[in-house]
């Protein structure tokens, strides 16, 4: 119920403030994962939609958003379909949305480089990447599943957002991620959305 209220408020905010206060970007993604390995995939993300494998076993595709801005927030909408790659076998699928931290932006790479494995300075992934898991399934996969997920980052507008996946024996198709900058003023309707999320 809370998510529905947030989604309705987001829709109202986007409708009322779109030209003056928001900047929306839509990207696409798709991937097939076998035994914890990307068999094929792509999208409109960084480096031609390449999927990067991290030491933590997360597999990410990054999308540039807009410059880091501590005075604005971020609204993210994700939709995709998924199914078992081999229906006779068990599927294990975890999906998260993630974004770069202010600490990554302070390094000054801008739109030239997301926080990729091998590029992270000393420290952990958690210093530069925040993750929010929204799919976590292990079992005999039912037929095609449709996923819709909305999330609000109220603290700041990150430079980079990402789809993260982990697991084995699944395909994701028709993936869409819409990332929308929003006004971060407590007196605005954005402040009301922040309070709904809490």
C-alpha positions in Angstrom: 0.0 0.0 0.0 2.9 2.3 0.9 4.5 1.6 -2.5 1.2 2.4 -4.3 1.0 5.7 -2.5 4.6 6.5 -3.4 4.0 5.6 -7.0 0.9 7.8 -7.2 2.7 10.7 -5.6 5.6 10.2 -8.0 3.3 10.2 -11.0 1.6 13.4 -9.7 5.0 15.0 -9.1 6.2 14.1 -12.6 3.1 15.5 -14.2 3.2 18.8 -12.3 6.9 19.5 -12.5 8.2 17.8 -15.6 9.4 20.7 -17.8 10.7 22.9 -15.1 12.1 20.6 -12.5 12.8 17.1 -13.8 15.2 15.4 -16.2 14.2 11.9 -17.2 16.4 9.3 -18.9 15.2 5.9 -20.2 17.6 3.0 -20.8 17.2 -0.6 -21.7 18.8 -3.9 -20.7 18.7 -7.6 -21.3 20.8 -10.6 -20.2 21.1 -14.4 -20.1 22.9 -16.0 -17.2 24.0 -19.6 -17.2 26.1 -21.0 -14.4 26.7 -17.6 -12.7 28.2 -16.5 -16.1 26.7 -14.0 -18.6 26.1 -16.0 -21.8 24.9 -12.9 -23.6 23.5 -9.5 -22.8 23.4 -5.9 -23.7 21.6 -2.6 -23.3 22.0 1.1 -23.7 24.4 1.4 -20.7 28.1 2.2 -20.3 30.5 0.7 -22.8 27.8 -0.5 -25.2 25.7 -2.1 -22.4 28.5 -4.3 -21.1 27.8 -6.4 -17.9 30.7 -6.1 -15.4 31.4 -8.9 -12.8 32.5 -7.7 -9.3 34.4 -9.6 -6.7 31.2 -9.7 -4.6 29.7 -11.8 -7.6 27.3 -9.0 -8.5 27.0 -8.4 -12.3 26.2 -4.8 -13.2 25.3 -2.7 -16.1 25.8 1.1 -15.5 23.8 4.0 -16.9 25.0 7.6 -16.6 22.4 9.8 -15.0 23.2 13.5 -14.5 25.9 15.3 -12.5 25.9 14.6 -8.8 23.6 17.0 -7.0 23.1 17.0 -3.2 20.1 19.4 -3.6 18.1 17.0 -5.7 16.8 13.4 -5.4 16.3 10.5 -7.8 13.2 8.6 -8.8 13.8 5.2 -10.4 11.3 3.1 -12.3 12.3 -0.4 -13.5 10.4 -3.0 -15.5 11.4 -6.3 -17.0 10.4 -9.9 -17.8 12.3 -12.9 -16.6 12.2 -16.7 -17.1 14.4 -19.8 -16.6 17.1 -20.2 -19.2 16.7 -24.0 -18.9 13.2 -24.8 -17.6 14.3 -28.2 -16.4 16.8 -26.7 -13.9 16.5 -24.6 -10.8 16.8 -20.9 -11.2 18.5 -18.6 -8.7 17.9 -14.9 -9.5 18.7 -11.8 -7.4 18.2 -8.3 -8.9 19.0 -5.0 -7.3 19.0 -1.4 -8.4 22.2 0.5 -7.4 23.8 3.9 -7.6 27.1 5.6 -7.1 27.8 7.3 -3.8 29.0 11.0 -3.4 32.4 9.6 -2.6 32.7 8.2 -6.2 31.6 11.5 -7.7 34.2 13.4 -5.6 36.9 11.5 -7.5 35.9 13.5 -10.6 35.4 10.9 -13.3 32.0 12.3 -14.2 30.3 10.7 -17.2 33.6 9.1 -18.3 33.7 6.2 -15.7 31.2 4.4 -13.4 32.6 2.6 -10.3 33.8 -0.5 -12.1 35.7 -3.4 -10.6 39.4 -2.8 -10.9 38.8 1.0 -10.9 37.7 1.3 -7.3 40.3 2.9 -5.1 41.2 1.2 -1.8 38.2 0.4 0.2 35.1 -1.7 -0.4 32.4 -1.7 -3.0 30.1 -0.3 -0.3 32.2 2.9 -0.2 31.2 3.7 -3.8 28.1 1.7 -4.6 24.7 1.5 -2.8 22.4 -1.5 -3.6 18.7 -2.1 -3.0 17.6 -5.7 -3.8 14.1 -6.1 -5.1 14.0 -9.7 -6.6 15.4 -12.7 -4.7 14.1 -16.1 -5.9 15.5 -19.6 -5.9 13.5 -22.6 -7.2 11.8 -24.1 -10.2 11.0 -20.9 -12.1 7.4 -20.5 -13.2 6.7 -19.2 -16.6 7.5 -15.7 -17.7 7.4 -13.3 -14.8 6.8 -9.5 -15.1 8.5 -7.3 -12.5 7.8 -3.6 -11.8 9.8 -1.7 -9.2 9.9 1.9 -8.1 12.4 3.5 -5.8 13.2 7.0 -4.5 16.7 8.2 -3.5 15.9 11.3 -1.4 19.4 12.2 -0.2 21.0 13.2 -3.5 21.0 12.7 -7.2 23.7 10.1 -8.1 25.8 10.4 -11.3 25.4 6.7 -12.1 22.6 4.1 -11.6 22.8 0.4 -12.4 21.0 -2.8 -12.7 22.7 -5.6 -10.7 22.1 -9.3 -11.1 23.4 -12.4 -9.4 22.6 -16.1 -9.7 22.2 -18.7 -12.4 19.9 -20.1 -15.0 17.7 -17.1 -15.9 17.0 -14.7 -18.8 15.9 -11.1 -18.4 14.2 -9.5 -21.4 12.4 -6.2 -22.1 14.3 -4.4 -19.4 13.6 -0.7 -19.0 15.0 1.7 -16.4 13.8 5.3 -16.2 15.8 7.5 -13.9 14.3 10.9 -13.1 15.9 13.8 -11.3 13.6 15.5 -8.8 13.6 18.8 -6.9 15.1 18.3 -3.5 13.3 21.2 -1.7 11.5 20.2 1.5 8.9 22.8 0.8 8.1 21.2 -2.6 6.0 18.1 -3.3 9.3 16.2 -3.4 9.4 16.7 0.4 6.0 15.0 0.7 7.3 12.0 -1.3 10.3 11.7 0.9 8.0 11.6 4.0 5.9 8.8 2.3 8.9 6.7 1.7 9.9 6.8 5.4 
